[in-house]
Amino acid sequence: MRFNTKVIHAGIEPDPSTGAIMTPIFQTSTYVQDAPGQHKGYAYARSQNPTRAALEANLTALENGVGAVCYSSGLAAMDAILRMLNPGDEVVATNDLYGGSYRLMTKLFSKYGIKMVFVDLSEAGNIIAHITNKTKLVWLETPTNPMLNIVDIEAICSIANEKGIWSCVDNTFASPYLQNPLDLGATMVMHSATKYLGGHSDVIHGCVITSDKGIHEELKFIQNAAGAVPGPQDCFLILRGIKTLHIRVERACQNAESIARFLKSHDKVSKVYWPGFEDHPNHEIAKKQMKHFGGMVSFDLVENNIKAANKVLSNTHYFSLAESLGGVESLIGHPATMTHASIPKEERLKVGLTDSLIRLSVGIEDISDLKSDLDTALNAI
Ligand SMILES: *Cc1c(COP(=O)(O)O)cnc(C)c1O
């Protein structure tokens, strides 16, 4: 089955009791047993739910894994992965991470004796100096947020695999339509399904897909033991969103390319971050590991201050000022005060995350409307 068929059919069977073509929302907390311990594979809904099971089967197919586990949010998925570690273990992670991932690692898990090392991995070889005999996990995010740097998944995962270290790629920004980290050697791929997988800005959800049966079992154990499960209606919404993933992401990529080129030629804009530009430092790696260059574009202003940024942010009409990304509607955001406010300013500036940096999640509206919206906002400076 090819990708565009998988999104609609993989793991989805008509409901055996009614023939319903759409997976029903099994809104139940428990299941009646025929005799003590004798049931149909479903005993209690924290442990198993058929709507969730259909979604997990579908996600397994989309990322070419052996199993998937769903959680109540992207960060709950990441939390489950980090719970597989023990005190004393070390994690090497990309340095410009999603703000919430950075917070979870530094504010919660460091307290349990897990050491986090943040490294600029835009050069794959940079990782070698940071691997010790305690390193248990390599955490990658690519494209990175919000600087849209690209990390060479295959090169880094092969270094990790050689040393028997797990690797996980946060694939939220690319979506499984553009990039499949397990095929490039990763042991796990994680998504905030809140973003492209759901695609309609109406649900919080997360998942992990793995190529390792043992890890799948351990994650299922943590899902049940810690209990951060998604509700059945949320699973239904993600299943529904996935059915149009390929078309939505394709259009978002086309619109993003058009906007990146438009911004690059705009006289109020000093720099545009988009991996599709030939002069992007890791353009060749992006071309190699992604189908297209994604729906995210960041840019900086000639007038390099928060006042100018606020002018742009408060003068768009179709680009709504909001956190999040990956929905059908375009969003505009200010990483320094919104998504990345929890990262200290010195840390932010090190990676180019200035006070005037603006991030766009490009939606699937008409491209002329989107461009003239940005033009009006930029000319308000
Ligand atoms: C949103 C996001 C997360 C967190 O996901 P939630 O569903 O909000 O918990 C993690 N990583 C990236 C890259 C994200 O964009």
The ligand as an SDF file (V2000), in Angstrom:
LIG
                    3D

 15 15  0  0  0  0  0  0  0  0999 V2000
    3.5980   21.2270   19.7190 C   0  0  0  0  0  0  0  0  0  0  0  0
    4.8800   20.4990   19.7250 C   0  0  0  0  0  0  0  0  0  0  0  0
    5.1990   19.5890   20.7390 C   0  0  0  0  0  0  0  0  0  0  0  0
    4.2830   19.3780   21.9390 C   0  0  0  0  0  0  0  0  0  0  0  0
    3.0780   18.7970   21.5740 O   0  0  0  0  0  0  0  0  0  0  0  0
    1.6860   19.0090   22.3850 P   0  0  0  0  0  0  0  0  0  0  0  0
    0.7260   18.2110   21.5960 O   0  0  0  0  0  0  0  0  0  0  0  0
    1.4140   20.4770   22.3870 O   0  0  0  0  0  0  0  0  0  0  0  0
    1.9180   18.4900   23.7580 O   0  0  0  0  0  0  0  0  0  0  0  0
    6.3940   18.9200   20.6560 C   0  0  0  0  0  0  0  0  0  0  0  0
    7.2490   19.1180   19.6300 N   0  0  0  0  0  0  0  0  0  0  0  0
    6.9800   19.9910   18.6340 C   0  0  0  0  0  0  0  0  0  0  0  0
    7.9590   20.1600   17.5350 C   0  0  0  0  0  0  0  0  0  0  0  0
    5.7890   20.7010   18.6450 C   0  0  0  0  0  0  0  0  0  0  0  0
    5.5390   21.5760   17.6680 O   0  0  0  0  0  0  0  0  0  0  0  0
  1  2  1  0
  2  3  1  0
  2 14  2  0
  3  4  1  0
  3 10  2  0
  4  5  1  0
  5  6  1  0
  6  7  2  0
  6  8  1  0
  6  9  1  0
 10 11  1  0
 11 12  2  0
 12 13  1  0
 12 14  1  0
 14 15  1  0
M  END
$$$$
